[in-house]
Structure formats: structure tokens, C-alpha cells
């Protein structure tokens, strides 16, 4: 039986990208890049294959979501969600992967030819990290080259009752898939080592 544990606070600057996100920016810099920081419990998990507008908060104890955009354009995000029990964290992770299967193929993706008749799909691959983890990729059909190309890559890891997500597009992570995976694993390993410092999480 998995009992609900006491709520936990996520300290300021705990996430890996948080110091950079909180650093004051000049108007010139803000024109090129901008950050969003949220502690809202109802934020959907990053990746969000089904495009959900919100998340159920009953099983969540604390959350922090940081998103970075640039004018390039590029996108990356980091999220830490602490659940009230390990069972709830496992369930949330399973639900995310179920969404990736349920909404794996969307008919409204646009291929590089931008004719508007392409498709996107989500691919999930389990990987060894923390207590459980998986790589998630949103793929788009490249009509010009008749092949699937990665648009968005993320790594979801669970350590105890904490769910950690790191995600980004090709511009943010690197165009080569090996480089993207290397970047995601590096950040996920660092956060997995930190999260057990929070009381009762692991």
C-alpha cells in the first residue's frame, strides 16, 4: 500500500535552468529570448501528446515548470512535479505514455514542404535512469525526403514520488539525435541526483 506523504516545498533555484530563468534581462535580450516560470499545480506535463489544457491536482504536492523560448525560434522546458505518493507518480507517468499511444498520430502536422497534409506521431522508448525513465519524441513526416524527422525530444524520469521532465526542439538540443539524447540524459541525471534531497521524495 502506498500512503500519501506530507506536502513538500520546492526550493527557489532548485531546477537546473532556474537561475538563468530568474536572472534579470535587458530589453534587448528579452526581444531575443524569454522565460516562463510557474508553480501552478494544474500545469499539464511537458510533452502533452493529447494537448490537455490542465492536469488533475488531487495527487500533486508541488510543481515547478520552466519554459524557455527564443526568436530563432527554439523551445526547451524543464518540469518537476512532486506527487503525494509513489503510486500517484507511477500512475501519472503511465498516463503520459498512454497519451503518447492514444494521440500518437495527428493528421494536422505540417511536413517540411508546408503543404499541410503531413502527419506527426509520438514515439516512446524506455531507458535506464532513476527508478524508471523513457525518451519521448514527436516525429513529423518529411514529405520532401519521405522520412520521419524528430521535431521535439524529451526525457521523462521518475525518482520516488517525483516526476522530472526535460524537453526541447532540435534548435535547443542539437539536430543530431545522439546529441539531443546526450543533452537530455545529462540534465535528467543531474536532477535525479538532486531530487532525493527533498524530504520524503525518494
Rosetta blueprint (number, residue, H / E / L):
1 X L
2 X L
3 X L
4 X L
5 X L
6 X L
7 X L
8 X L
9 X L
10 X L
11 X L
12 X L
13 X L
14 X L
15 X L
16 X L
17 X L
18 X H
19 X H
20 X H
21 X H
22 X H
23 X L
24 X L
25 X L
26 X L
27 X H
28 X H
29 X H
30 X H
31 X L
32 X L
33 X E
34 X E
35 X E
36 X E
37 X E
38 X E
39 X L
40 X L
41 X L
42 X L
43 X L
44 X L
45 X L
46 X L
47 X L
48 X L
49 X L
50 X L
51 X L
52 X L
53 X L
54 X L
55 X L
56 X L
57 X L
58 X L
59 X L
60 X E
61 X E
62 X E
63 X E
64 X E
65 X E
66 X E
67 X E
68 X E
69 X E
70 X E
71 X L
72 X L
73 X L
74 X E
75 X E
76 X E
77 X E
78 X E
79 X E
80 X E
81 X E
82 X E
83 X E
84 X L
85 X L
86 X H
87 X H
88 X H
89 X H
90 X H
91 X H
92 X H
93 X H
94 X H
95 X H
96 X H
97 X H
98 X H
99 X H
100 X H
101 X H
102 X H
103 X L
104 X L
105 X E
106 X E
107 X L
108 X L
109 X L
110 X L
111 X L
112 X L
113 X L
114 X L
115 X L
116 X L
117 X L
118 X L
119 X L
120 X E
121 X E
122 X E
123 X E
124 X E
125 X E
126 X E
127 X E
128 X L
129 X L
130 X L
131 X L
132 X E
133 X E
134 X E
135 X E
136 X E
137 X E
138 X E
139 X E
140 X E
141 X E
142 X E
143 X L
144 X L
145 X L
146 X L
147 X E
148 X E
149 X E
150 X E
151 X E
152 X E
153 X E
154 X E
155 X E
156 X E
157 X E
158 X E
159 X E
160 X L
161 X L
162 X E
163 X E
164 X E
165 X E
166 X E
167 X E
168 X E
169 X E
170 X H
171 X H
172 X H
173 X H
174 X L
175 X L
176 X L
177 X H
178 X H
179 X H
180 X H
181 X H
182 X H
183 X H
184 X H
185 X H
186 X H
187 X H
188 X H
189 X H
190 X H
191 X H
192 X H
193 X H
194 X H
195 X H
196 X L
197 X L
198 X L
199 X L
200 X L
201 X L
202 X L
